[in-house]
Amino acid sequence: MTRRPPARRRSARRPRRKQQDGQFFVLCVVVVAGVSLVVTVVNWLLAHWWLLLIAAVLAALGAIGWWQQRAQREQWERVQTRALRYGLAQLDALSHQQFEYAIRDLMRRDGCTDAVQVGGQGDLGADVKATDPLGRRWVIQCKHRRHGERGAAVGTPELQVLNGTGRPVHRADVVVMVTNGRITQPGRDFARQQRLHLVDRQLLGSWSSGSQPLWELLSALPPPRRPSPLS
């Protein structure tokens, strides 16, 4: 018997090639349509150039209005910050974290524009950090007592923690302990030996309800890092 020659397999490339040709054709149509649309829009804008001028003027007026509102808002915030006052009863009613934010805001009121609350787990003894207008770096630890003066007194152990991190870790020039409660006499002696500054309930009341910056209420501060504007 005579064998028939094997039938040729139809190539699978033709359908794939047709599909690619179709996709290319669609792409060309989309590109041409896009270019035509852009040309049409450009021609229309060129013919109506005055609309572009009006849009530019409106955009400029809107930007000016936004900038003025922002400047007014910032000015009002500065006025509010300068007028910030706290009574001791207000401070007593705060939570510990709210107390830290209040101390931060008081430092900002005094002119420490970079004052930040950093207290929390792993804060290494620093609850508030700030740089005063004379360039000195401040590290403040806050001890809030819910019952104020009747709460537990801040003692030597808390101050030892602050002393161990304030300068070696945080590189502070001024290391401060602030509390709305009391500080023990041994704690005061330790603070004096280690050049730590204390803000107890009485001093806190004067600072928070008055207008003097904290550095005017504390003694034996380190010299400024940069000249004073008045010098």
Wavefront OBJ file of the C-alpha trace (Angstrom):
o trace
v 0.000 0.000 0.000
v 1.100 3.479 -0.801
v 1.538 5.651 2.303
v -0.010 9.100 2.257
v 2.259 11.927 3.067
v 1.661 13.206 6.593
v -0.775 16.139 6.761
v 0.831 19.505 7.484
v 0.008 20.971 10.845
v -1.596 24.329 10.681
v 0.659 26.933 12.094
v -0.439 28.368 15.436
v 1.418 31.566 14.685
v -1.167 32.981 12.288
v -3.956 33.567 14.871
v -1.413 35.040 17.285
v -0.059 37.313 14.590
v -3.566 38.415 13.648
v -4.235 39.210 17.319
v -1.059 41.273 17.557
v -1.960 43.114 14.345
v -5.387 43.886 15.792
v -3.891 45.229 19.008
v -1.437 47.377 17.074
v -4.269 48.774 14.949
v -6.288 49.653 18.076
v -3.231 51.301 19.619
v -2.694 53.369 16.475
v -6.314 54.473 16.521
v -6.064 55.492 20.182
v -2.835 57.445 19.569
v -4.270 59.238 16.549
v -7.442 60.083 18.450
v -5.428 61.368 21.403
v -3.209 63.530 19.225
v -6.251 64.872 17.385
v -7.914 65.741 20.682
v -4.808 67.544 21.958
v -4.485 69.504 18.699
v -8.142 70.449 18.855
v -7.884 71.638 22.456
v -4.709 73.634 21.753
v -6.264 75.294 18.725
v -9.369 76.153 20.718
v -7.307 77.635 23.529
v -5.263 79.671 21.071
v -8.472 81.000 19.574
v -9.843 81.796 23.061
v -6.629 82.960 24.762
v -8.540 85.414 26.917
v -10.043 82.481 28.814
v -6.533 81.413 29.800
v -5.864 84.932 31.044
v -9.043 84.934 33.139
v -8.197 81.492 34.565
v -4.681 82.653 35.464
v -6.023 85.769 37.201
v -8.577 83.717 39.155
v -5.893 81.219 40.160
v -3.617 84.035 41.330
v -6.429 85.620 43.354
v -7.252 82.251 44.884
v -3.618 81.682 45.842
v -3.386 85.152 47.393
v -6.583 84.572 49.359
v -5.339 81.190 50.602
v -2.014 82.692 51.654
v -3.719 85.543 53.515
v -6.011 83.133 55.361
v -3.061 80.965 56.310
v -1.073 83.986 57.534
v -4.039 85.209 59.581
v -4.548 81.755 61.068
v -0.871 81.473 62.017
v -0.936 84.953 63.539
v -4.019 84.065 65.586
v -2.362 80.850 66.762
v 0.693 82.845 67.858
v -1.533 85.268 69.766
v -3.305 82.359 71.451
v 0.021 80.749 72.323
v 1.363 83.942 73.893
v -1.825 84.278 75.924
v -1.669 80.681 77.189
v -2.265 80.380 80.931
v -2.947 77.416 83.216
v -4.181 77.396 86.776
v -2.975 74.685 89.126
v -6.476 73.244 89.341
v -6.487 72.871 85.553
v -3.141 71.109 85.610
v -4.224 68.799 88.419
v -7.231 67.685 86.353
v -5.095 66.591 83.394
v -3.903 63.091 82.659
v -0.175 62.439 82.737
v 0.143 62.732 78.946
v -2.016 65.850 78.843
v 0.266 67.331 81.488
v 3.261 66.682 79.232
v 1.516 68.441 76.345
v 0.690 71.375 78.621
v 4.373 71.733 79.559
v 5.285 71.570 75.864
v 2.781 74.327 75.082
v 4.153 76.514 77.874
v 7.660 76.137 76.446
v 6.314 77.130 73.028
v 4.631 80.128 74.614
v 8.000 81.164 76.023
v 9.562 81.102 72.547
v 10.775 77.518 72.122
v 9.282 77.001 68.678
v 10.671 73.454 68.387
v 9.277 72.220 71.724
v 8.014 68.657 71.358
v 6.405 66.071 73.617
v 8.425 62.836 73.476
v 7.268 61.074 76.634
v 6.145 57.474 76.455
v 7.544 53.981 76.707
v 11.305 54.069 76.251
v 11.593 57.848 76.563
v 14.749 57.487 78.711
v 13.665 60.146 81.152
v 12.676 62.815 78.614
v 9.049 63.894 78.318
v 9.551 67.270 76.632
v 12.471 68.564 74.581
v 12.979 72.152 73.466
v 15.540 74.738 72.409
v 15.196 78.184 73.960
v 15.810 81.450 72.038
v 19.368 81.531 73.378
v 20.184 78.158 71.829
v 20.181 76.068 75.004
v 18.752 72.554 74.726
v 16.201 71.645 77.388
v 15.159 68.182 78.523
v 12.181 68.099 80.870
v 10.771 65.175 82.803
v 7.172 65.553 83.966
v 5.730 63.966 87.103
v 2.007 64.545 87.302
v 0.210 63.874 90.556
v -3.561 63.453 90.348
v -3.953 64.709 93.911
v -1.462 67.537 93.508
v 0.383 68.396 96.681
v -1.271 65.479 98.496
v 0.176 63.009 95.986
v 3.430 61.087 96.291
v 6.474 63.350 96.445
v 9.128 63.185 93.747
v 12.277 61.804 95.332
v 15.890 60.945 94.651
v 15.232 57.776 92.575
v 13.282 59.695 89.901
v 15.930 62.387 89.802
v 18.696 59.806 89.490
v 17.052 58.424 86.353
v 16.796 61.934 84.887
v 20.388 62.726 85.809
v 21.619 59.527 84.166
v 20.101 60.369 80.768
v 19.548 64.138 80.579
v 23.064 65.121 79.572
v 24.775 61.842 78.573
v 21.942 60.576 76.354
v 19.871 63.623 75.357
v 22.772 66.112 75.271
v 20.804 68.671 77.253
v 22.169 71.973 78.497
v 19.300 72.382 80.967
v 17.788 69.330 82.709
v 14.492 69.977 84.489
v 12.079 68.025 86.661
v 8.537 69.461 86.614
v 5.781 68.317 88.949
v 2.442 69.600 90.153
v 3.230 67.945 93.469
v 6.030 67.990 96.017
v 9.761 67.205 95.926
v 11.517 65.626 98.900
v 14.383 67.382 100.631
v 16.876 64.597 99.754
v 15.734 64.989 96.161
v 16.375 68.733 96.309
v 19.855 68.138 97.738
v 20.638 65.629 94.987
v 19.356 68.006 92.288
v 21.545 70.821 93.593
v 24.624 68.579 93.595
v 23.975 67.373 90.027
v 22.911 70.754 88.577
v 19.356 69.628 87.939
v 16.605 72.239 87.940
v 13.373 71.702 89.846
v 9.927 73.105 89.131
v 7.702 72.175 92.043
v 4.032 73.021 92.524
v 4.660 76.577 93.726
v 7.036 77.478 90.892
v 4.840 75.689 88.353
v 1.880 77.823 89.445
v 3.885 81.031 88.922
v 5.143 79.900 85.539
v 1.925 78.498 84.112
v -0.314 81.378 85.204
v 2.129 84.179 84.434
v 3.940 85.502 81.397
v 7.603 85.048 82.333
v 9.547 82.334 80.500
v 10.820 79.498 82.633
v 14.463 80.504 82.276
v 13.704 83.790 84.017
v 12.317 81.882 87.007
v 15.221 79.450 87.385
v 18.694 80.268 88.700
v 22.181 79.040 87.827
v 21.394 78.308 84.172
v 24.249 77.607 81.733
v 25.345 80.467 79.468
v 23.622 80.990 76.114
v 24.817 79.048 73.088
v 24.339 82.108 70.864
v 24.229 85.856 71.564
v 20.989 87.349 72.791
v 19.179 89.778 70.440
v 19.571 92.375 73.184
v 23.332 91.896 73.525
l 1 2 3 4 5 6 7 8 9 10 11 12 13 14 15 16 17 18 19 20 21 22 23 24 25 26 27 28 29 30 31 32 33 34 35 36 37 38 39 40 41 42 43 44 45 46 47 48 49 50 51 52 53 54 55 56 57 58 59 60 61 62 63 64 65 66 67 68 69 70 71 72 73 74 75 76 77 78 79 80 81 82 83 84 85 86 87 88 89 90 91 92 93 94 95 96 97 98 99 100 101 102 103 104 105 106 107 108 109 110 111 112 113 114 115 116 117 118 119 120 121 122 123 124 125 126 127 128 129 130 131 132 133 134 135 136 137 138 139 140 141 142 143 144 145 146 147 148 149 150 151 152 153 154 155 156 157 158 159 160 161 162 163 164 165 166 167 168 169 170 171 172 173 174 175 176 177 178 179 180 181 182 183 184 185 186 187 188 189 190 191 192 193 194 195 196 197 198 199 200 201 202 203 204 205 206 207 208 209 210 211 212 213 214 215 216 217 218 219 220 221 222 223 224 225 226 227 228 229 230 231
